[in-house]
Every structure is written in structure tokens, then in C-alpha cells.
């Protein structure tokens, strides 16, 4: 089963390719994604790596967590599942869908 890893405290110059190369030393990487700011395109300093094999993922965690990469000490651990988002955009109802105000 694939294991999703969280990688924190990345250098802001790290991209998907560098992240993939770093983790592929420990096994097959299914995907590697450095998270970027939507507006500026600049890295946010963290990312996610999905590895095909649990043992290889654990080897990457053991080898890279607390190690320096590009001048920064990495945090690598198993990613927590995404929690459902609450709030946010709620579409506006059309005027005809609204309940009429009571006349007082």
C-alpha cells in the first residue's frame, strides 16, 4: 500500500523534481509535490511525497527526518489524512428561491 509522507522545513528553492530525487534514493516514488503559493508561485517550504512501499517510506523517514538538506533541517513523517474543509464559499440563492418576508 502507498504511504504519503509530509516533508517540512524545505528550502524555498526546492521543487517537485528535487523532492523526487531526494526520496527516490530510498525507493520508488509515486509522486512528489512541493507546495507553492497560488499567487506568487514561490514554495511554501513543505511538500508531500507518496511512496509505493511502506518499508521504503519508513527507510526514507528514518534517513531524512532531522537531516540537513540545502541548509535546512528537514521534518519527515507520515502525512495525516486531510480533514474535510468547513466554511468557505456558499453560493447565493436566487431571489425567487428566498422565502418571502412576513408582512407586519
C-alpha positions, 0 to 999 in steps of 0.5 A: 500500500502507498504511504504519503509522507509530509516533508517540512522545513524545505528550502524555498528553492526546492521543487517537485523534481528535487523532492523526487530525487531526494526520496527516490534514493530510498525507493520508488516514488509515486509522486512528489509535490512541493507546495507553492503559493497560488499567487506568487508561485514561490514554495511554501517550504513543505511538500508531500511525497507518496511512496509505493512501499511502506518499508521504503517510506519508513527507510526514507523517514528514518534517513531524512527526518532531522537531516540537513538538506540545502541548509535546512533541517528537514521534518519527515513523517507520515502525512495525516489524512486531510480533514474535510474543509468547513466554511468557505464559499456558499453560493447565493440563492436566487431571489425567487428561491428566498422565502418571502418576508412576513408582512407586519 
